Amino acid sequence: METALITSSVVLWLLILLNLLFTLALVRRVNSMASTSSQRRTPEMGLSKGATAPNFTAQTLNGETVTLQNYLGKSTVFVFFSTRCQPCHEILPRLNSLKEGATQAGVNLLLVSIDTMEDTRPYIEQNQIHLPVLVAPRVDNTFASEYKATGTPAYCHLSAEGRVLSAGVAYLEAGVWKDFVAMWSRSSYEDIMPGERR
């Protein structure tokens, strides 16, 4: 009986030791995977800084045809969006409120829909968007693909001469875009409350 008790205790300790070794191996594996995934770079979205912006053709909501030439002479930010994009639904109301600040900062802020006019116009009206909107359906217009807006929301900031100043994801917590939002929000606020800062 005593031998059986000692044997079962040894077997139990061996199982505990094996369990501990497997746990340590699993932790090491998870840490290794996390390290590898953090080293992978997210593919950049948008044109390279300093590149010359490609020409494009798009329609305004009034049906007027516009090209890059219409926007040269003033810094311009194109924000590409889709009516089916959830992050776009979240940022468009905020962009609406930043229009005045962008204008005060000397920037044309325009939305570029990659959907059809039939999808875009009711969406803009329903959401009471007051920014200028260009329509360039991805299915038959190369505007978004030429500007490497592979997803939405994406942005491209051009100088008055048509050179790319920055491009990427147009989301409130991301890099240069976050700086734009902060600057345009401050400009709008200072217009309402002169001399005061947040």
MODELLER restraints for C-alpha pairs under 7 A, 6 or more apart:
rsr = mdl.restraints
at = mdl.atoms
rsr.add(forms.Gaussian(group=physical.xy_distance, feature=features.Distance(at['CA:44:A'], at['CA:168:A']), mean=6.84, stdev=0.5))
rsr.add(forms.Gaussian(group=physical.xy_distance, feature=features.Distance(at['CA:45:A'], at['CA:148:A']), mean=6.21, stdev=0.5))
rsr.add(forms.Gaussian(group=physical.xy_distance, feature=features.Distance(at['CA:45:A'], at['CA:149:A']), mean=6.13, stdev=0.5))
rsr.add(forms.Gaussian(group=physical.xy_distance, feature=features.Distance(at['CA:45:A'], at['CA:150:A']), mean=6.53, stdev=0.5))
rsr.add(forms.Gaussian(group=physical.xy_distance, feature=features.Distance(at['CA:45:A'], at['CA:167:A']), mean=6.93, stdev=0.5))
rsr.add(forms.Gaussian(group=physical.xy_distance, feature=features.Distance(at['CA:45:A'], at['CA:168:A']), mean=4.87, stdev=0.5))
rsr.add(forms.Gaussian(group=physical.xy_distance, feature=features.Distance(at['CA:45:A'], at['CA:169:A']), mean=6.73, stdev=0.5))
rsr.add(forms.Gaussian(group=physical.xy_distance, feature=features.Distance(at['CA:46:A'], at['CA:147:A']), mean=5.87, stdev=0.5))
rsr.add(forms.Gaussian(group=physical.xy_distance, feature=features.Distance(at['CA:46:A'], at['CA:148:A']), mean=4.48, stdev=0.5))
rsr.add(forms.Gaussian(group=physical.xy_distance, feature=features.Distance(at['CA:46:A'], at['CA:149:A']), mean=5.43, stdev=0.5))
rsr.add(forms.Gaussian(group=physical.xy_distance, feature=features.Distance(at['CA:46:A'], at['CA:156:A']), mean=6.77, stdev=0.5))
rsr.add(forms.Gaussian(group=physical.xy_distance, feature=features.Distance(at['CA:46:A'], at['CA:167:A']), mean=5.02, stdev=0.5))
rsr.add(forms.Gaussian(group=physical.xy_distance, feature=features.Distance(at['CA:46:A'], at['CA:168:A']), mean=5.27, stdev=0.5))
rsr.add(forms.Gaussian(group=physical.xy_distance, feature=features.Distance(at['CA:47:A'], at['CA:147:A']), mean=5.84, stdev=0.5))
rsr.add(forms.Gaussian(group=physical.xy_distance, feature=features.Distance(at['CA:47:A'], at['CA:148:A']), mean=5.96, stdev=0.5))
rsr.add(forms.Gaussian(group=physical.xy_distance, feature=features.Distance(at['CA:47:A'], at['CA:164:A']), mean=6.99, stdev=0.5))
rsr.add(forms.Gaussian(group=physical.xy_distance, feature=features.Distance(at['CA:47:A'], at['CA:167:A']), mean=6.13, stdev=0.5))
rsr.add(forms.Gaussian(group=physical.xy_distance, feature=features.Distance(at['CA:48:A'], at['CA:164:A']), mean=6.86, stdev=0.5))
rsr.add(forms.Gaussian(group=physical.xy_distance, feature=features.Distance(at['CA:49:A'], at['CA:164:A']), mean=5.09, stdev=0.5))
rsr.add(forms.Gaussian(group=physical.xy_distance, feature=features.Distance(at['CA:49:A'], at['CA:165:A']), mean=5.32, stdev=0.5))
rsr.add(forms.Gaussian(group=physical.xy_distance, feature=features.Distance(at['CA:49:A'], at['CA:166:A']), mean=5.47, stdev=0.5))
rsr.add(forms.Gaussian(group=physical.xy_distance, feature=features.Distance(at['CA:50:A'], at['CA:163:A']), mean=5.55, stdev=0.5))
rsr.add(forms.Gaussian(group=physical.xy_distance, feature=features.Distance(at['CA:50:A'], at['CA:164:A']), mean=5.02, stdev=0.5))
rsr.add(forms.Gaussian(group=physical.xy_distance, feature=features.Distance(at['CA:50:A'], at['CA:165:A']), mean=6.19, stdev=0.5))
rsr.add(forms.Gaussian(group=physical.xy_distance, feature=features.Distance(at['CA:51:A'], at['CA:163:A']), mean=5.64, stdev=0.5))
rsr.add(forms.Gaussian(group=physical.xy_distance, feature=features.Distance(at['CA:51:A'], at['CA:164:A']), mean=5.37, stdev=0.5))
rsr.add(forms.Gaussian(group=physical.xy_distance, feature=features.Distance(at['CA:52:A'], at['CA:162:A']), mean=6.07, stdev=0.5))
rsr.add(forms.Gaussian(group=physical.xy_distance, feature=features.Distance(at['CA:52:A'], at['CA:163:A']), mean=4.67, stdev=0.5))
rsr.add(forms.Gaussian(group=physical.xy_distance, feature=features.Distance(at['CA:52:A'], at['CA:164:A']), mean=6.30, stdev=0.5))
rsr.add(forms.Gaussian(group=physical.xy_distance, feature=features.Distance(at['CA:53:A'], at['CA:162:A']), mean=5.56, stdev=0.5))
rsr.add(forms.Gaussian(group=physical.xy_distance, feature=features.Distance(at['CA:53:A'], at['CA:163:A']), mean=5.74, stdev=0.5))
rsr.add(forms.Gaussian(group=physical.xy_distance, feature=features.Distance(at['CA:53:A'], at['CA:164:A']), mean=6.24, stdev=0.5))
rsr.add(forms.Gaussian(group=physical.xy_distance, feature=features.Distance(at['CA:54:A'], at['CA:146:A']), mean=6.69, stdev=0.5))
rsr.add(forms.Gaussian(group=physical.xy_distance, feature=features.Distance(at['CA:55:A'], at['CA:67:A']), mean=6.49, stdev=0.5))
rsr.add(forms.Gaussian(group=physical.xy_distance, feature=features.Distance(at['CA:55:A'], at['CA:68:A']), mean=5.24, stdev=0.5))
rsr.add(forms.Gaussian(group=physical.xy_distance, feature=features.Distance(at['CA:56:A'], at['CA:67:A']), mean=5.21, stdev=0.5))
rsr.add(forms.Gaussian(group=physical.xy_distance, feature=features.Distance(at['CA:56:A'], at['CA:68:A']), mean=5.83, stdev=0.5))
rsr.add(forms.Gaussian(group=physical.xy_distance, feature=features.Distance(at['CA:56:A'], at['CA:143:A']), mean=5.45, stdev=0.5))
rsr.add(forms.Gaussian(group=physical.xy_distance, feature=features.Distance(at['CA:57:A'], at['CA:65:A']), mean=6.71, stdev=0.5))
rsr.add(forms.Gaussian(group=physical.xy_distance, feature=features.Distance(at['CA:57:A'], at['CA:66:A']), mean=5.71, stdev=0.5))
rsr.add(forms.Gaussian(group=physical.xy_distance, feature=features.Distance(at['CA:57:A'], at['CA:67:A']), mean=4.68, stdev=0.5))
rsr.add(forms.Gaussian(group=physical.xy_distance, feature=features.Distance(at['CA:58:A'], at['CA:65:A']), mean=5.70, stdev=0.5))
rsr.add(forms.Gaussian(group=physical.xy_distance, feature=features.Distance(at['CA:58:A'], at['CA:66:A']), mean=5.45, stdev=0.5))
rsr.add(forms.Gaussian(group=physical.xy_distance, feature=features.Distance(at['CA:58:A'], at['CA:67:A']), mean=6.48, stdev=0.5))
rsr.add(forms.Gaussian(group=physical.xy_distance, feature=features.Distance(at['CA:58:A'], at['CA:134:A']), mean=5.96, stdev=0.5))
rsr.add(forms.Gaussian(group=physical.xy_distance, feature=features.Distance(at['CA:58:A'], at['CA:135:A']), mean=5.65, stdev=0.5))
rsr.add(forms.Gaussian(group=physical.xy_distance, feature=features.Distance(at['CA:58:A'], at['CA:136:A']), mean=5.16, stdev=0.5))
rsr.add(forms.Gaussian(group=physical.xy_distance, feature=features.Distance(at['CA:59:A'], at['CA:65:A']), mean=4.60, stdev=0.5))
rsr.add(forms.Gaussian(group=physical.xy_distance, feature=features.Distance(at['CA:59:A'], at['CA:66:A']), mean=6.07, stdev=0.5))
rsr.add(forms.Gaussian(group=physical.xy_distance, feature=features.Distance(at['CA:59:A'], at['CA:134:A']), mean=5.44, stdev=0.5))
rsr.add(forms.Gaussian(group=physical.xy_distance, feature=features.Distance(at['CA:59:A'], at['CA:135:A']), mean=5.12, stdev=0.5))
rsr.add(forms.Gaussian(group=physical.xy_distance, feature=features.Distance(at['CA:59:A'], at['CA:136:A']), mean=6.76, stdev=0.5))
rsr.add(forms.Gaussian(group=physical.xy_distance, feature=features.Distance(at['CA:60:A'], at['CA:133:A']), mean=6.01, stdev=0.5))
rsr.add(forms.Gaussian(group=physical.xy_distance, feature=features.Distance(at['CA:60:A'], at['CA:134:A']), mean=4.68, stdev=0.5))
rsr.add(forms.Gaussian(group=physical.xy_distance, feature=features.Distance(at['CA:60:A'], at['CA:135:A']), mean=6.16, stdev=0.5))
rsr.add(forms.Gaussian(group=physical.xy_distance, feature=features.Distance(at['CA:61:A'], at['CA:121:A']), mean=6.71, stdev=0.5))
rsr.add(forms.Gaussian(group=physical.xy_distance, feature=features.Distance(at['CA:61:A'], at['CA:133:A']), mean=6.43, stdev=0.5))
rsr.add(forms.Gaussian(group=physical.xy_distance, feature=features.Distance(at['CA:61:A'], at['CA:134:A']), mean=6.66, stdev=0.5))
rsr.add(forms.Gaussian(group=physical.xy_distance, feature=features.Distance(at['CA:72:A'], at['CA:160:A']), mean=5.19, stdev=0.5))
rsr.add(forms.Gaussian(group=physical.xy_distance, feature=features.Distance(at['CA:72:A'], at['CA:161:A']), mean=5.87, stdev=0.5))
rsr.add(forms.Gaussian(group=physical.xy_distance, feature=features.Distance(at['CA:72:A'], at['CA:162:A']), mean=6.08, stdev=0.5))
rsr.add(forms.Gaussian(group=physical.xy_distance, feature=features.Distance(at['CA:73:A'], at['CA:160:A']), mean=4.35, stdev=0.5))
rsr.add(forms.Gaussian(group=physical.xy_distance, feature=features.Distance(at['CA:73:A'], at['CA:161:A']), mean=6.22, stdev=0.5))
rsr.add(forms.Gaussian(group=physical.xy_distance, feature=features.Distance(at['CA:74:A'], at['CA:107:A']), mean=6.75, stdev=0.5))
rsr.add(forms.Gaussian(group=physical.xy_distance, feature=features.Distance(at['CA:74:A'], at['CA:159:A']), mean=6.76, stdev=0.5))
rsr.add(forms.Gaussian(group=physical.xy_distance, feature=features.Distance(at['CA:74:A'], at['CA:160:A']), mean=4.13, stdev=0.5))
rsr.add(forms.Gaussian(group=physical.xy_distance, feature=features.Distance(at['CA:75:A'], at['CA:106:A']), mean=6.71, stdev=0.5))
rsr.add(forms.Gaussian(group=physical.xy_distance, feature=features.Distance(at['CA:75:A'], at['CA:107:A']), mean=4.98, stdev=0.5))
rsr.add(forms.Gaussian(group=physical.xy_distance, feature=features.Distance(at['CA:75:A'], at['CA:108:A']), mean=6.19, stdev=0.5))
rsr.add(forms.Gaussian(group=physical.xy_distance, feature=features.Distance(at['CA:75:A'], at['CA:158:A']), mean=5.65, stdev=0.5))
rsr.add(forms.Gaussian(group=physical.xy_distance, feature=features.Distance(at['CA:75:A'], at['CA:159:A']), mean=4.56, stdev=0.5))
rsr.add(forms.Gaussian(group=physical.xy_distance, feature=features.Distance(at['CA:75:A'], at['CA:160:A']), mean=4.53, stdev=0.5))
rsr.add(forms.Gaussian(group=physical.xy_distance, feature=features.Distance(at['CA:76:A'], at['CA:107:A']), mean=5.33, stdev=0.5))
rsr.add(forms.Gaussian(group=physical.xy_distance, feature=features.Distance(at['CA:76:A'], at['CA:108:A']), mean=4.45, stdev=0.5))
rsr.add(forms.Gaussian(group=physical.xy_distance, feature=features.Distance(at['CA:76:A'], at['CA:109:A']), mean=6.03, stdev=0.5))
rsr.add(forms.Gaussian(group=physical.xy_distance, feature=features.Distance(at['CA:76:A'], at['CA:157:A']), mean=5.77, stdev=0.5))
rsr.add(forms.Gaussian(group=physical.xy_distance, feature=features.Distance(at['CA:76:A'], at['CA:158:A']), mean=5.20, stdev=0.5))
rsr.add(forms.Gaussian(group=physical.xy_distance, feature=features.Distance(at['CA:76:A'], at['CA:159:A']), mean=6.61, stdev=0.5))
rsr.add(forms.Gaussian(group=physical.xy_distance, feature=features.Distance(at['CA:77:A'], at['CA:107:A']), mean=6.93, stdev=0.5))
rsr.add(forms.Gaussian(group=physical.xy_distance, feature=features.Distance(at['CA:77:A'], at['CA:108:A']), mean=6.05, stdev=0.5))
rsr.add(forms.Gaussian(group=physical.xy_distance, feature=features.Distance(at['CA:77:A'], at['CA:109:A']), mean=4.98, stdev=0.5))
rsr.add(forms.Gaussian(group=physical.xy_distance, feature=features.Distance(at['CA:77:A'], at['CA:110:A']), mean=6.20, stdev=0.5))
rsr.add(forms.Gaussian(group=physical.xy_distance, feature=features.Distance(at['CA:77:A'], at['CA:155:A']), mean=6.66, stdev=0.5))
rsr.add(forms.Gaussian(group=physical.xy_distance, feature=features.Distance(at['CA:77:A'], at['CA:156:A']), mean=5.59, stdev=0.5))
rsr.add(forms.Gaussian(group=physical.xy_distance, feature=features.Distance(at['CA:77:A'], at['CA:157:A']), mean=4.31, stdev=0.5))
rsr.add(forms.Gaussian(group=physical.xy_distance, feature=features.Distance(at['CA:77:A'], at['CA:158:A']), mean=6.24, stdev=0.5))
rsr.add(forms.Gaussian(group=physical.xy_distance, feature=features.Distance(at['CA:78:A'], at['CA:109:A']), mean=6.32, stdev=0.5))
rsr.add(forms.Gaussian(group=physical.xy_distance, feature=features.Distance(at['CA:78:A'], at['CA:110:A']), mean=5.03, stdev=0.5))
rsr.add(forms.Gaussian(group=physical.xy_distance, feature=features.Distance(at['CA:78:A'], at['CA:111:A']), mean=5.78, stdev=0.5))
rsr.add(forms.Gaussian(group=physical.xy_distance, feature=features.Distance(at['CA:78:A'], at['CA:112:A']), mean=6.39, stdev=0.5))
rsr.add(forms.Gaussian(group=physical.xy_distance, feature=features.Distance(at['CA:78:A'], at['CA:155:A']), mean=5.43, stdev=0.5))
rsr.add(forms.Gaussian(group=physical.xy_distance, feature=features.Distance(at['CA:78:A'], at['CA:156:A']), mean=5.31, stdev=0.5))
rsr.add(forms.Gaussian(group=physical.xy_distance, feature=features.Distance(at['CA:78:A'], at['CA:157:A']), mean=6.53, stdev=0.5))
rsr.add(forms.Gaussian(group=physical.xy_distance, feature=features.Distance(at['CA:79:A'], at['CA:110:A']), mean=6.17, stdev=0.5))
rsr.add(forms.Gaussian(group=physical.xy_distance, feature=features.Distance(at['CA:79:A'], at['CA:111:A']), mean=4.78, stdev=0.5))
rsr.add(forms.Gaussian(group=physical.xy_distance, feature=features.Distance(at['CA:79:A'], at['CA:112:A']), mean=5.76, stdev=0.5))
rsr.add(forms.Gaussian(group=physical.xy_distance, feature=features.Distance(at['CA:79:A'], at['CA:153:A']), mean=6.69, stdev=0.5))
rsr.add(forms.Gaussian(group=physical.xy_distance, feature=features.Distance(at['CA:79:A'], at['CA:154:A']), mean=5.69, stdev=0.5))
rsr.add(forms.Gaussian(group=physical.xy_distance, feature=features.Distance(at['CA:79:A'], at['CA:155:A']), mean=4.34, stdev=0.5))
rsr.add(forms.Gaussian(group=physical.xy_distance, feature=features.Distance(at['CA:79:A'], at['CA:156:A']), mean=6.72, stdev=0.5))
rsr.add(forms.Gaussian(group=physical.xy_distance, feature=features.Distance(at['CA:79:A'], at['CA:170:A']), mean=7.00, stdev=0.5))
rsr.add(forms.Gaussian(group=physical.xy_distance, feature=features.Distance(at['CA:80:A'], at['CA:111:A']), mean=5.98, stdev=0.5))
rsr.add(forms.Gaussian(group=physical.xy_distance, feature=features.Distance(at['CA:80:A'], at['CA:112:A']), mean=4.59, stdev=0.5))
rsr.add(forms.Gaussian(group=physical.xy_distance, feature=features.Distance(at['CA:80:A'], at['CA:113:A']), mean=5.92, stdev=0.5))
rsr.add(forms.Gaussian(group=physical.xy_distance, feature=features.Distance(at['CA:80:A'], at['CA:114:A']), mean=6.87, stdev=0.5))
rsr.add(forms.Gaussian(group=physical.xy_distance, feature=features.Distance(at['CA:80:A'], at['CA:152:A']), mean=6.02, stdev=0.5))
rsr.add(forms.Gaussian(group=physical.xy_distance, feature=features.Distance(at['CA:80:A'], at['CA:153:A']), mean=5.50, stdev=0.5))
rsr.add(forms.Gaussian(group=physical.xy_distance, feature=features.Distance(at['CA:80:A'], at['CA:154:A']), mean=5.13, stdev=0.5))
rsr.add(forms.Gaussian(group=physical.xy_distance, feature=features.Distance(at['CA:80:A'], at['CA:155:A']), mean=5.96, stdev=0.5))
rsr.add(forms.Gaussian(group=physical.xy_distance, feature=features.Distance(at['CA:81:A'], at['CA:88:A']), mean=6.04, stdev=0.5))
rsr.add(forms.Gaussian(group=physical.xy_distance, feature=features.Distance(at['CA:81:A'], at['CA:112:A']), mean=6.11, stdev=0.5))
rsr.add(forms.Gaussian(group=physical.xy_distance, feature=features.Distance(at['CA:81:A'], at['CA:113:A']), mean=5.16, stdev=0.5))
rsr.add(forms.Gaussian(group=physical.xy_distance, feature=features.Distance(at['CA:81:A'], at['CA:114:A']), mean=6.29, stdev=0.5))
rsr.add(forms.Gaussian(group=physical.xy_distance, feature=features.Distance(at['CA:81:A'], at['CA:152:A']), mean=5.11, stdev=0.5))
rsr.add(forms.Gaussian(group=physical.xy_distance, feature=features.Distance(at['CA:81:A'], at['CA:153:A']), mean=4.94, stdev=0.5))
rsr.add(forms.Gaussian(group=physical.xy_distance, feature=features.Distance(at['CA:81:A'], at['CA:154:A']), mean=7.00, stdev=0.5))
rsr.add(forms.Gaussian(group=physical.xy_distance, feature=features.Distance(at['CA:82:A'], at['CA:88:A']), mean=6.82, stdev=0.5))
rsr.add(forms.Gaussian(group=physical.xy_distance, feature=features.Distance(at['CA:82:A'], at['CA:113:A']), mean=5.67, stdev=0.5))
rsr.add(forms.Gaussian(group=physical.xy_distance, feature=features.Distance(at['CA:82:A'], at['CA:114:A']), mean=5.66, stdev=0.5))
rsr.add(forms.Gaussian(group=physical.xy_distance, feature=features.Distance(at['CA:82:A'], at['CA:115:A']), mean=6.06, stdev=0.5))
rsr.add(forms.Gaussian(group=physical.xy_distance, feature=features.Distance(at['CA:82:A'], at['CA:152:A']), mean=6.53, stdev=0.5))
rsr.add(forms.Gaussian(group=physical.xy_distance, feature=features.Distance(at['CA:83:A'], at['CA:115:A']), mean=6.98, stdev=0.5))
rsr.add(forms.Gaussian(group=physical.xy_distance, feature=features.Distance(at['CA:83:A'], at['CA:120:A']), mean=6.71, stdev=0.5))
rsr.add(forms.Gaussian(group=physical.xy_distance, feature=features.Distance(at['CA:83:A'], at['CA:123:A']), mean=6.73, stdev=0.5))
rsr.add(forms.Gaussian(group=physical.xy_distance, feature=features.Distance(at['CA:85:A'], at['CA:152:A']), mean=6.75, stdev=0.5))
rsr.add(forms.Gaussian(group=physical.xy_distance, feature=features.Distance(at['CA:87:A'], at['CA:153:A']), mean=6.88, stdev=0.5))
rsr.add(forms.Gaussian(group=physical.xy_distance, feature=features.Distance(at['CA:88:A'], at['CA:152:A']), mean=6.92, stdev=0.5))
rsr.add(forms.Gaussian(group=physical.xy_distance, feature=features.Distance(at['CA:88:A'], at['CA:153:A']), mean=5.65, stdev=0.5))
rsr.add(forms.Gaussian(group=physical.xy_distance, feature=features.Distance(at['CA:96:A'], at['CA:129:A']), mean=5.95, stdev=0.5))
rsr.add(forms.Gaussian(group=physical.xy_distance, feature=features.Distance(at['CA:96:A'], at['CA:130:A']), mean=6.13, stdev=0.5))
rsr.add(forms.Gaussian(group=physical.xy_distance, feature=features.Distance(at['CA:96:A'], at['CA:131:A']), mean=6.18, stdev=0.5))
rsr.add(forms.Gaussian(group=physical.xy_distance, feature=features.Distance(at['CA:98:A'], at['CA:184:A']), mean=5.73, stdev=0.5))
rsr.add(forms.Gaussian(group=physical.xy_distance, feature=features.Distance(at['CA:98:A'], at['CA:185:A']), mean=6.04, stdev=0.5))
rsr.add(forms.Gaussian(group=physical.xy_distance, feature=features.Distance(at['CA:99:A'], at['CA:109:A']), mean=6.65, stdev=0.5))
rsr.add(forms.Gaussian(group=physical.xy_distance, feature=features.Distance(at['CA:99:A'], at['CA:131:A']), mean=6.71, stdev=0.5))
rsr.add(forms.Gaussian(group=physical.xy_distance, feature=features.Distance(at['CA:100:A'], at['CA:188:A']), mean=5.94, stdev=0.5))
rsr.add(forms.Gaussian(group=physical.xy_distance, feature=features.Distance(at['CA:101:A'], at['CA:184:A']), mean=4.15, stdev=0.5))
rsr.add(forms.Gaussian(group=physical.xy_distance, feature=features.Distance(at['CA:101:A'], at['CA:185:A']), mean=6.02, stdev=0.5))
rsr.add(forms.Gaussian(group=physical.xy_distance, feature=features.Distance(at['CA:101:A'], at['CA:187:A']), mean=4.64, stdev=0.5))
rsr.add(forms.Gaussian(group=physical.xy_distance, feature=features.Distance(at['CA:101:A'], at['CA:188:A']), mean=4.41, stdev=0.5))
rsr.add(forms.Gaussian(group=physical.xy_distance, feature=features.Distance(at['CA:102:A'], at['CA:108:A']), mean=6.85, stdev=0.5))
rsr.add(forms.Gaussian(group=physical.xy_distance, feature=features.Distance(at['CA:102:A'], at['CA:109:A']), mean=6.53, stdev=0.5))
rsr.add(forms.Gaussian(group=physical.xy_distance, feature=features.Distance(at['CA:102:A'], at['CA:184:A']), mean=5.18, stdev=0.5))
rsr.add(forms.Gaussian(group=physical.xy_distance, feature=features.Distance(at['CA:104:A'], at['CA:187:A']), mean=6.63, stdev=0.5))
rsr.add(forms.Gaussian(group=physical.xy_distance, feature=features.Distance(at['CA:110:A'], at['CA:131:A']), mean=6.22, stdev=0.5))
rsr.add(forms.Gaussian(group=physical.xy_distance, feature=features.Distance(at['CA:110:A'], at['CA:132:A']), mean=5.20, stdev=0.5))
rsr.add(forms.Gaussian(group=physical.xy_distance, feature=features.Distance(at['CA:110:A'], at['CA:133:A']), mean=5.86, stdev=0.5))
rsr.add(forms.Gaussian(group=physical.xy_distance, feature=features.Distance(at['CA:111:A'], at['CA:131:A']), mean=6.85, stdev=0.5))
rsr.add(forms.Gaussian(group=physical.xy_distance, feature=features.Distance(at['CA:111:A'], at['CA:132:A']), mean=6.27, stdev=0.5))
rsr.add(forms.Gaussian(group=physical.xy_distance, feature=features.Distance(at['CA:111:A'], at['CA:133:A']), mean=4.70, stdev=0.5))
rsr.add(forms.Gaussian(group=physical.xy_distance, feature=features.Distance(at['CA:111:A'], at['CA:134:A']), mean=6.10, stdev=0.5))
rsr.add(forms.Gaussian(group=physical.xy_distance, feature=features.Distance(at['CA:112:A'], at['CA:133:A']), mean=5.77, stdev=0.5))
rsr.add(forms.Gaussian(group=physical.xy_distance, feature=features.Distance(at['CA:112:A'], at['CA:134:A']), mean=4.67, stdev=0.5))
rsr.add(forms.Gaussian(group=physical.xy_distance, feature=features.Distance(at['CA:112:A'], at['CA:135:A']), mean=5.71, stdev=0.5))
rsr.add(forms.Gaussian(group=physical.xy_distance, feature=features.Distance(at['CA:112:A'], at['CA:136:A']), mean=6.75, stdev=0.5))
rsr.add(forms.Gaussian(group=physical.xy_distance, feature=features.Distance(at['CA:113:A'], at['CA:120:A']), mean=6.69, stdev=0.5))
rsr.add(forms.Gaussian(group=physical.xy_distance, feature=features.Distance(at['CA:113:A'], at['CA:134:A']), mean=6.15, stdev=0.5))
rsr.add(forms.Gaussian(group=physical.xy_distance, feature=features.Distance(at['CA:113:A'], at['CA:135:A']), mean=4.83, stdev=0.5))
rsr.add(forms.Gaussian(group=physical.xy_distance, feature=features.Distance(at['CA:113:A'], at['CA:136:A']), mean=5.95, stdev=0.5))
rsr.add(forms.Gaussian(group=physical.xy_distance, feature=features.Distance(at['CA:113:A'], at['CA:137:A']), mean=6.83, stdev=0.5))
rsr.add(forms.Gaussian(group=physical.xy_distance, feature=features.Distance(at['CA:114:A'], at['CA:135:A']), mean=6.42, stdev=0.5))
rsr.add(forms.Gaussian(group=physical.xy_distance, feature=features.Distance(at['CA:114:A'], at['CA:136:A']), mean=5.18, stdev=0.5))
rsr.add(forms.Gaussian(group=physical.xy_distance, feature=features.Distance(at['CA:114:A'], at['CA:137:A']), mean=4.32, stdev=0.5))
rsr.add(forms.Gaussian(group=physical.xy_distance, feature=features.Distance(at['CA:114:A'], at['CA:138:A']), mean=5.05, stdev=0.5))
rsr.add(forms.Gaussian(group=physical.xy_distance, feature=features.Distance(at['CA:115:A'], at['CA:135:A']), mean=6.97, stdev=0.5))
rsr.add(forms.Gaussian(group=physical.xy_distance, feature=features.Distance(at['CA:115:A'], at['CA:136:A']), mean=6.79, stdev=0.5))
rsr.add(forms.Gaussian(group=physical.xy_distance, feature=features.Distance(at['CA:115:A'], at['CA:137:A']), mean=4.49, stdev=0.5))
rsr.add(forms.Gaussian(group=physical.xy_distance, feature=features.Distance(at['CA:115:A'], at['CA:138:A']), mean=6.55, stdev=0.5))
rsr.add(forms.Gaussian(group=physical.xy_distance, feature=features.Distance(at['CA:116:A'], at['CA:135:A']), mean=6.84, stdev=0.5))
rsr.add(forms.Gaussian(group=physical.xy_distance, feature=features.Distance(at['CA:116:A'], at['CA:137:A']), mean=5.12, stdev=0.5))
rsr.add(forms.Gaussian(group=physical.xy_distance, feature=features.Distance(at['CA:117:A'], at['CA:135:A']), mean=6.32, stdev=0.5))
rsr.add(forms.Gaussian(group=physical.xy_distance, feature=features.Distance(at['CA:136:A'], at['CA:143:A']), mean=6.39, stdev=0.5))
rsr.add(forms.Gaussian(group=physical.xy_distance, feature=features.Distance(at['CA:138:A'], at['CA:144:A']), mean=6.69, stdev=0.5))
rsr.add(forms.Gaussian(group=physical.xy_distance, feature=features.Distance(at['CA:153:A'], at['CA:169:A']), mean=6.05, stdev=0.5))
rsr.add(forms.Gaussian(group=physical.xy_distance, feature=features.Distance(at['CA:153:A'], at['CA:170:A']), mean=5.25, stdev=0.5))
rsr.add(forms.Gaussian(group=physical.xy_distance, feature=features.Distance(at['CA:153:A'], at['CA:171:A']), mean=6.91, stdev=0.5))
rsr.add(forms.Gaussian(group=physical.xy_distance, feature=features.Distance(at['CA:154:A'], at['CA:168:A']), mean=5.62, stdev=0.5))
rsr.add(forms.Gaussian(group=physical.xy_distance, feature=features.Distance(at['CA:154:A'], at['CA:169:A']), mean=4.39, stdev=0.5))
rsr.add(forms.Gaussian(group=physical.xy_distance, feature=features.Distance(at['CA:154:A'], at['CA:170:A']), mean=4.75, stdev=0.5))
rsr.add(forms.Gaussian(group=physical.xy_distance, feature=features.Distance(at['CA:155:A'], at['CA:167:A']), mean=5.46, stdev=0.5))
rsr.add(forms.Gaussian(group=physical.xy_distance, feature=features.Distance(at['CA:155:A'], at['CA:168:A']), mean=5.59, stdev=0.5))
rsr.add(forms.Gaussian(group=physical.xy_distance, feature=features.Distance(at['CA:155:A'], at['CA:169:A']), mean=6.12, stdev=0.5))
rsr.add(forms.Gaussian(group=physical.xy_distance, feature=features.Distance(at['CA:155:A'], at['CA:170:A']), mean=5.40, stdev=0.5))
rsr.add(forms.Gaussian(group=physical.xy_distance, feature=features.Distance(at['CA:156:A'], at['CA:166:A']), mean=6.08, stdev=0.5))
rsr.add(forms.Gaussian(group=physical.xy_distance, feature=features.Distance(at['CA:156:A'], at['CA:167:A']), mean=4.31, stdev=0.5))
rsr.add(forms.Gaussian(group=physical.xy_distance, feature=features.Distance(at['CA:156:A'], at['CA:168:A']), mean=6.78, stdev=0.5))
rsr.add(forms.Gaussian(group=physical.xy_distance, feature=features.Distance(at['CA:157:A'], at['CA:164:A']), mean=5.90, stdev=0.5))
rsr.add(forms.Gaussian(group=physical.xy_distance, feature=features.Distance(at['CA:157:A'], at['CA:165:A']), mean=5.44, stdev=0.5))
rsr.add(forms.Gaussian(group=physical.xy_distance, feature=features.Distance(at['CA:157:A'], at['CA:166:A']), mean=5.23, stdev=0.5))
rsr.add(forms.Gaussian(group=physical.xy_distance, feature=features.Distance(at['CA:157:A'], at['CA:167:A']), mean=6.03, stdev=0.5))
rsr.add(forms.Gaussian(group=physical.xy_distance, feature=features.Distance(at['CA:158:A'], at['CA:164:A']), mean=4.59, stdev=0.5))
rsr.add(forms.Gaussian(group=physical.xy_distance, feature=features.Distance(at['CA:158:A'], at['CA:165:A']), mean=5.44, stdev=0.5))
rsr.add(forms.Gaussian(group=physical.xy_distance, feature=features.Distance(at['CA:159:A'], at['CA:165:A']), mean=6.25, stdev=0.5))
rsr.add(forms.Gaussian(group=physical.xy_distance, feature=features.Distance(at['CA:170:A'], at['CA:177:A']), mean=5.80, stdev=0.5))
rsr.add(forms.Gaussian(group=physical.xy_distance, feature=features.Distance(at['CA:171:A'], at['CA:177:A']), mean=6.59, stdev=0.5))
rsr.add(forms.Gaussian(group=physical.xy_distance, feature=features.Distance(at['CA:172:A'], at['CA:178:A']), mean=5.32, stdev=0.5))
rsr.add(forms.Gaussian(group=physical.xy_distance, feature=features.Distance(at['CA:190:A'], at['CA:196:A']), mean=6.43, stdev=0.5))
rsr.add(forms.Gaussian(group=physical.xy_distance, feature=features.Distance(at['CA:190:A'], at['CA:197:A']), mean=6.90, stdev=0.5))
